[in-house]
Amino acid sequence: MPRIGILIDRLTVGGVEKCAIEEVAALREMGVEATLLVLKRDRQLPVAFKDLLAPIPIVFLDDRLPRVLKLPWRVPGFYFFSFFHLIYAAALPARVRRHEWDVIVSHNSYTTFTASALSRFRRIPYVMFVWDPISEILQKAYPQGPIRWISPVLLRLARVLDRRLARGAKGLIAGSNSYLPLLRGLVDSSPHVTVIPPGCLPAGEPRQAAGDYVLAATSWKKGKQLEVLLHALARVKSARAVIAGRWLHQAYRERITELAGKLGVQSRIEICGELSERDLTAKVSEALCSVTLNAERGFGMPALEAAAQACAFVCPSTAGIAPYFKDGVEAFYFDEGDVDGLARIIERLNADPELALQAGKQAWAVARSSLTWKDHARALLDVTAAALAEHEVHVARGSVVGSAGNLRTAAVLLGIYMYARVQALLGQSPTVPAPEQAARGWRARLREALVMSPPARHVMRFKMRDGSRVRCRIVDSGGLLSVHVDRDYDVPNTHWDQLRTIVDVGAHVGSFTVWAALRAPNARCLAIEPNPETFALLQQNIRDNGLEDRVTAVNMAVAGQAGSGTLELLDHSLGTRLARNGGGGVSVAISTVQDLIAGARMSAVDLLKVDCEGMEYEVLAMMDPAQLRQIETLACEYHPQPGHDVTELDAVLSTAGFRLQRSDRPLGILWATR
């Protein structure tokens, strides 16, 4: 499973922040290593989110920055844009490790400045969750004030930024269909734009009675249009309302209080302030209906949360949530800003609570069937998986071309890389022998036909950027990708010029042997390969690179005990392994690693590389701790094998004093260092 960072700018009360928190929780329930990343730490966590935040991991990224860079000021004239959005984008890449997360899901545009910087400088791809593009924020949030005087210039800049952020993403997510035309216009055809509506936690059963008040709950600030509700209440004399949520602008609260007095509705209004999630859920479940007053084109979280509690909701018809619920059946819609339209709906529901109850039940059924946080997390995981796959292809293409020594080598290795990607998608394992693969159906037969074709069996001389030349069949060149592109055996903190002894168990055609010998000019190397046909190419590659005086090649298999046996071929290449139960067709002598090392007169091994197609469990388990302590560094490819698990290798090597580093995948590379 990937390590996913869900990025927001601050932990303030709002639908975006709640969505991010719930994403982390739902992904972790699915076994994904998800973390909430917050750009700026505020002095206090919102009361509303304390229960939600308790079980999830949070990383406040500005904790990694010096105090002088933690500027709290907003850019003058802007509500949502602050200096830290720019400063952190410049400073944080130096404080984040490369690949610290596999992929970042960045909520909102200003936050994505930092995600874009991490993608560029730390190679962490990002998916952008677009709630409101910058160009839309400028037009919607600043119709008055000083910003409007320079809005034509700012709007052009905003569209450039929207386009650049979108095109740098490996995937775009929208909470609703509202911005699809705009987003598709920004990116043409790539990256793909996916609509993933937010989720909810539906009640176990719908409520059995509607309440007697209208609930309006959100974070209150200018633009939320609470004035519309007050004017509607003035026209529906029998209705009362509860207003819940944090007031972000105190001046706005004072204006609303003054307006309520002028309209004579203050006695029918209860202002609760900020509530915990538990208290807010209770308020929703006891309400007649929930009202959202401004058209939340990004979606409309309060309306969905009302549906989760079987509470009827009322909102503008242009809100992002509207296409998911039928008007007059599961929800009630009015034109944004239409006081008369809202008043008619409130009057109707207030006079007929049964209508509100039935609409709430219908909305609850819709929310429960397809709009849960689990549904949301599954869709999000699909998008991040596609983003990671695209990122890996992009990085690999650059690495392949950069590692090749000529165009011919680059072209062939790119083809091999793409073949390996297809093989992975088809679920084929290169460690499964041909007879077992053949039983798997048409995919295995197609794969076998490809690898047995004349072009795949053609012997080619590959020239690499480091000056090495390796001769092998095209189908066998995957070892070059492993060594030169994936850098599977480039163990961190290895001082190659200081190495004196290197042992390659499972040398194949010599991809690693030649690479390591050239990187360690003072080292003697022992290359062990059991397959006679592969061994001939290994010897030739040693000669072609002028390494005969430093590299000794041994045609022998390794196991836990010396003796003799037979080899079975892996269908994808000249790779082999010892046959089980006496099968196989090529006889081979077997020795132990320790005997071969002793025969090469090596008292210690600076670097041991092991790739013996599943025999690593037996080979390393039969070495006692004293023998393992003679090895300074080990790089071992581990394979899924019946009756074995990579934790066996962890135990053996840890006992011998190694520090281990590996992935959680069933097939991978284990690094063991002192």
N, C-alpha and C positions, 0 to 999 in steps of 0.2 A: 504494500500500500504506500502511496506517496506521502511525503511530509508536506502538508498544505498550511500556508500562513494566510489567515483571513485578516486583511488590513483595513483599518479605519483611521480617521485622523484623531478623534477624541472620543472619550466615553461620556458623551452627553445623552440626554434623553431624546430619543427619536426612533423612527421606524427603521432607518438604515442601521443604526447601532444595534437595535434589537435583532434585526435580521442577521447581522454578523455573529452575534453571540449565539443565536439559535443554530446557525450553520455549524459553528464549532462543536456545539453539544451533539447535534445530530450526526455529524461525521465521526465523532469519537465513539458514539454508540455503534457505528458500523465498523469499528476497528481501525479507522484512519487516524494517523498521527496529525491532528489538526490543532493549531494554536491561534489564539486571538492576538493580533499584532496591533498596537495602538501607537500612533506617532507621538502624541503629546499626553503626558500624565497631568491630570488636573488634581487639585488638592484633595478633593473628596469624590468618591464614587457615587453615582446617582442612586438615591434610595430605591428608585423603581427597579433597578437592575441587580441589587445586591444578592437576591436569591438566585438569579440566573447565573451570575458570575462565579458563585462559590465553587462549583465543581469543575471549571474549565481552566486551562493554563493561559496566562496572559503575559505578554512581553511588551513592556513599555519601552519603545525604542529610544526615546530621548533620555532614558536613564544611562545610555551609553555615551552621551554627549557631555562636553564641559558646560558648566553653568552659563558661561558667557554667550553660548549659542541658543539658549532656551528663551527666546524672545516671545512674550505673550501677546504682542500688539497685533491688532488687525491692520490690514492695509486701509488707510483712510478712505472712508466712503463706502466700504464693503461690509456686508454682514457676515459672509461665510469665508472670505479669503483673508488669510493671515500671513505674516512674514515667515512663520515657521514652515509653511507649505513649500516655500522656496529654499530656505536655509537647510532644512532637514534633507531635502532632495540632494543638496550638494554635499552635506556632511556625513550622512548615514552610510553611504556605500563603503567608506573607510572603516566603519564600525560593525559591519556585517560580514560574516565569513562567506566565502564562495560556496554556493550550493548549501547554505545553512537550511534553506527550505527548497523542496523540489519545485514548487510552484506557489505563486502568491495570487490570491483573489483580492483585488483592490476595489473597495467600495467608494464610488464617487470620483469625480475628475481631479479635484485638487490633490486628493490623497495619491492619485496615480502618478503625480510628478515624482514621488519617491519610488514607487514601484517601477517606473520607467528607468530611473537612475540605477536601481538594483539590477534590473535586467541588463543594462548596458555594461556596468562595471563588475557585477558579481555573477553574471550568467544565470540569474534566477528568472525564468519566464513568468509573465504575469497574464492573468485574465482580468479584464476590466468589467466590473458590474456598474453599468451606467444607469443611475437613477434620474439625473438631470444633466444633460450636456452643459458645458460652460456657456455656450451661446444662448441656451434656453434660460439659464439662471439670470443672465444679464437682462434679457427682455422681460422676464417675469418678476424679478425681485427689485428692480431699480427703475420703475416707471417715473419716479420723481427723485429729487435730490440732485447733488452735484454730478453724480455719475452719468445722468442722462445727457449732460452737455457734451460729453466726449464718447457717448455710446456708439456712434458710427465707427469710430476708430477702434474702440474696444471690441466691438462685435466682429470686425474683420480678424483681429488678433485671436479672439475666442474661437472662431471657426478654424483657424490654423492650428491652435492648440488641440482642439477636439480631434481634428484629423490626425495630427501627429501621435497623440496618445492612443487613439484607436488603432492606427496602423502598426504601432509598436507592440500591441497586445497579441497574444497567441489565441485569443478568443474574446468575444464580446458577449455580455449577458445584459438583457433588459428585463425588468420586472413585469413589463406589459408590452402590448403592441403599439403603444402610443408613439414611441420614438423609432420604430423600425425603419420607416422611410428615411429619416435623418441619418441613422447609423449606417444603413446600407449605402447611402450616398457618400459617407465619409470614407468607407473602406473598399468600395467597389465589391469585389467578390471574396476577398480574404483580409482579415480573418472572418470566420463564420459568425453570424449573429444568432444567438439563441435566446428565446424568451423562457425565463424560468420565474414563475410567480413566487412570491414569498410563501411561507407555510404558516401553519398554526398548530395548536394543540387542542383538538376538539374535545369537548366534554364527553364523558362516557355515555350519557343519555341526554336527550333534549329536555329542556325545562318544561314544566307542566302548566306554567302560568306566566303571563307577561306582567311587568311592573307598571308603575304609574308615572315615571318621569323620563324625560328625554336626556340622554347622556351625550356630552361632547367631551372627548378626552384626547389630548395630544400635548405636544410641547407648544406653548402659546407664544406667538410673536407676531409682529406686524405682517399682514398678508394671509393670516389664517382665517380671516373673514368672520370672526365671532360676532361682529356687528349684525350680520345677516340673521343669525339665530335670535338675537335680541329683538330685532324688528319683527320677526315672525312670531315670537312669543307675545309681543304687544298686540298682535292681531288674533291670537288664539288665547282667550282669557282664561280658559280652564287648564291650560298646560303649564307644567313646571319643568325646570331643567337642573341638572347637576353638571357643573363644569369642573373637570379634573385635569391635572397635569401641571408640570413646571412652567412658570412664567419666565421666559428668557429675557423679556424686555419689561422692566417695571413700569415704564411709561405707558406701555400698551395696556397693562392691567388697570392703571389709573384711568385711562381713557374709557375702558370697558365699564368700569364701575360708575363713572360719571354718566355714560350713556344709559346704563340700566336705570339710574335714578331719573333721568329725564323722561324715559319711556314708561316709568312706573312699573317695572317688572322686577325690581330688586327683591321683593318679598317672595317671588316665585323662583328665585335662583339660589342655588347652593354652590359655593366655590370651595372645592376640597383641597386644591393644591396637589402636590406630587404624591402619588400613591405607590405602594409596593405592588409587585405583580399579583400577589394573592388578593390584596384589597381591591385592585382594579378589576380583576376577574369577578369578584363578588359584586361590584357595582354594575358591571355589564350584565351579569345574570339576573339582576333585580330591576333592570331598566325596561321601559316600554319599547324603546328603540335607541339605536346609536346613530349620531349624526356627524358626518364629516362635511365641512362647509366649503373648503377650497378643493378644486379639482386636482387631486394628487395623480398626475399623469404617470409618475413612476410606478404607482400601484394604489396604495391606500391601506396601510396596515390596520388602523383602528377598525375599519369596516370588516376586514377579514377576521379579526379577533372577536368582533361581535358575533359573526356567523358561527365561529367555533363554539360559542356559548348558547347557540340557538336564539340569539337576540336579533331581531330584524334591524337592518341598517338602512340609512338614508344618505345619499351622497350625490354629487354632481354626475350627470350622465357621461361626461368626458373623462372621468377618473379611470385609471388603468384597470381597476378591479371590475368595472362595469360589464365587460364581455363575458365574465364567468358566471354571472347571476342574472336571471330573467327579471325584467322590470315588472313590478306589480305582483309577482309570484314569490320570488326569493329575495327581492330587494326593492327599494323605491328610489327613483332618480328624479332630479330636478336640474334646471339649467343653473350653472354657477352664478351666484349673485342674485338669483331670482327670489326675492323675499316672498312674493305671492305664491310661487310654486312650492317653496318649502313650507309655508304656512298651511297650504291645502293638505299636504301630506301629513303634517303633524296633527292637524285637526281631524283628519280621517282616522288615523291610528289611535288618537286619544279617545275618539268616540267608539271605536271598535277594537278593543284590545285583542279579541280573538283573531282578527286579521293579522295583527302584529305577531301573535303567537305562532300562527300557521306559517307565515312567511319566514319566521326565525327557524322553525323546524326544517323547512325546505332548504334554507341556506346552510344549516348545520349538516344536512345530508350531502350537499355538494362539497362543503369544506372537508368533511370526513373522507369522502371518496377519492379526492385527487389533490387536495391542497394542504397536506400535512407537511411538517418539517422533514419527515422521512422522505416524502416524495421530492421535496426541494433538494435534499442532500444527495439523493441518487442522481438527479439530473445534473447537479453541480459536479459530482464526481465524474460523470461522463465527459463533461466539458473540460475539466482539468486533465483527464487522461488523454483526450485528443490534443490538448495544448502541449502536454509533455511529449507526446509522440512527435508532433510537428517540430518542437524545439530540439529534440534529439536528432531528428533528421537534418535540421539546419546546422547544428553544431558538428555532426558527423561529416556532412559534406565538406565543410570548411576544413575539418581536421584531416580528412582523407586527402584532399587536394594539397594541403600544406605538408603532409607527410610523404607524398610521392615525389620521386625524382625526375619524372618526365610525364608528358601528357598521356602516353599509352598506359602507364602504370596507374595514373589517377583515374582514367576512364574505366579500366577493368575493376579496380578496387571499389569504385562507386557502384558498379553493377553488382559486385559481390555483397556490398553493404545492403543494397536494396533487396537482394535475394534473401539475406539474413533477416531483414525486417518482415518480409512476407512469410518466411518460415516461422518466425515468432508469432505472427498473427494467426497462422494456421495451427499453432499449438504443437508443432513437431519438435522433438527433442533430438539433438545431434548425438546423444549418448545411447540411443536405442539401436540395437543391431538391426540389420536389414530384414531378417525373417519376422521380427516383431513389428517393424514398421509396415511391412507388406500387409499385415492383417488389419490395418487401420482404415482401409477403404481407398476411395479414389484420390484423396489428397495425398496420401502416402505414395500411391502409384505415380501420380503426376510428379511429385517431388523426386522420386527415384528416376523417372524418365529424364528429368532435367539434369540431375547430377551425373547420369550415365551417358549424356549426349557427348558427341565428339568435341564441341567447343569447350565443354566443362572439363574434359580429360586432357585437353591440350596442355603441354608443358611450355611454360612461359618464363622468361627471365624478368623479374620485377626489380626496378631500380628505385631505391628509396632516397629521401632527402638527406639522410645522414651519410650517404655514399655507399651503403651496403647494397649488395646484389643477391637476390634470393631466387633460385630456380625451383619451380614447383608447378604442379598442375593448377589450372585456374580455380578448380573446385576446392583446392587445398589452401588457397591464399587467405582464408579467413584468419589464419594465425598471424598474418601481417597486420590485419586490422586490430586484433587483440593487443599486439605488442606496440605498434606505432601509433594507432589512432586512439584506442580505448585506454592505452597505457596501463594495462592490467598489472604489469609487473614492475612498474616504476614506483617502488615503495618509497613513501615520503622519508626525507632526512637520510637517504642513502648517499654516502660520499663515494661515488663511483671510482674516482681516481685513487682511492685508498684501498679498494677491494683487492684481495690477493687470491681468493679461491671462489669459484662459482660452479655449482652443480645444477644441471638441467635434467630433471627426470621427466621423460616424455618429451624429447627434443623435437619430434616430428621431423620437418624438413630443415629445421635450424633457425626459424624466424627469431626466437628469443636468443638462442645461442650466439648468433652473429651480432644481433643488436647489443647484447650485454657485453660481449668480448670487445666490441668497438668502443663502448662507453667506459669500459674498465681496462685501459691499456696495460695495466700492470698485473692483471689477474690471469691465473691458469684456470681453464674451464674443462669440465667433464660433462659430455653430452651423452645421454643414455636413451636409446631408441630401439624398440624390439622388432618393428616391421622391416624385413629385409629390403623391400622396395623403397620405403621411405628412407631407410638408412643410407641407401646409395645416393639419394639426393642430398641428404645431410652432409655426407662426406664431400660431395661436389661443391656444395655451398661453402663449406669450410675452406676448401682449396681456392675457390673463386675470390674469396675475400682475404686471402693471404694469411689465414689464421692457423695453419697446420702446426706451427711451433708452439702455440699456446692452448689449442683445443684438442682434447682427446675424445674420440667418439667410440662408444661401446654398443655393439649390437646385442642387446640383452633386455629381458623384461625384469621388472622389480615386483617383489611381493614380500609378505612377512617372513617367508622361509625360502631358502635356496632349493633348487631342483630343476624340473623341466615341465613344460606345459604346451598348450597350443593357443594360438591367437584367433580372435574373431574380428572381422573387419566391420567398421562402422560404415554405413552405406553412403555417407555424405563425402567421404574423403579417404585418404590413405591412413587415417587414424585407426588405431587398434586398441584392444584390451585383452587381458587374459580371459579365455573362455571359461564359462562355468560348466560344471558337470562333464568335463572331458570333451566338450564340443570344440568347434573351430577346425581350421584346416592347415595352419602353418605351425610347425614345431618351433619351439624357442627355448633357450636356456633361461633360467630364472635365478636371480641373485637378490640379496638384500641391499638396501641403500648403504648401510654401514659397511658392508663388505666391499662394495664398489668404491666407496670413498677411501677406505683403507688401501685398496689395490692401486688407487691413483696417488698414494702417498700424500694424502691431505690430512693433517692432524686436526684441522678445524675448517669449517666452511663459513665464509663470510655471507654468502647468499645461496639459498637452496630454493629452486623453483620446481614445483611439482604439478604435473598435469598428466595423470595416468588413468583417466577415464573411469573413476569409481574405485580404484585400488588404493586411493589415498588413505582410506580408513584403516585398512590392514597394514599398509606400509608404515604409517606414523605410529599406530598403536603398538607395533612390535619393536619400536625403538624405545629403549629405556631412557629415563630422564637424563642420565649422565651423557648418553650419546646425543640427545637433543640439545643439551647445554653446549655442545661443541659447535652448534649452529648459531650464528649471530642474527641472521634475518631469514625469514621464510615467506615465500609467496606461493600459495597453493590454490589451484582451482578445485572447488568441491562440487560434487555432483549428487543429485537425488538418487539414492540406492535403496532397494528393499532391505529393511532391517537396520538401516543406518541413518543417522541424523548428524548434521554439522556440529551439533553441540558436543558430540563425541570428540571431535577435533579440538573444540574449545577446551574441554577438560584436560586432554592430553598435553596440549601446548601450554596451558596456564600452569599446570603442575611443573612444567619444565622452566617456568619463569618468564614466559613470553607475555607481552602486551598485545592484545588482539584487536583487529579492526576488520569488519566485514559488513555486508548488507544482510537483510533478513530474508533474502530470496533463496529459494531452494537450490539454485545454481548460481555460483558466483565465485569471487576471489577473496581469499582470506589472507590478510597481511599479519605476520607475527614478528614483532621487533623486541629488542631488549630495552 
